[in-house]
Amino acid sequence: MIPFTKNDLASLFTPQVLDRGRQLLSAGKVLSREVVGDGMIGSVAGSHGEQYAQTLELRRSKNGRLLIGDDCSCYVGSRCKHVAALLLNHL
């Protein structure tokens, strides 16, 4: 797994999405997380108990910026609070 920092996450998500991800993490909504190569798969419960599946892959650009390819089964689909919670859980 490519290492990343809170600053990397701040470059990927809006402050509001990161805050909601922190809330989900604090509430114990990250149900599973497995590192797979340079990515991760996981499951995060939504605000109302729904369970969403995430897959993501991380890489670095030539200038060192963290890049993400992600998918979530929620209606947002990517770069959502569920993906943020999964990544925050890995810090």
Secondary structure by P-SEA (a helix, b strand, c coil): cccccaaaaaacccaaaaaaaaaaaaaccccccccccccccbbbbcccbbbbbbbbbbbbcccbbbbbbcccccccccccaaaaaaaaaac
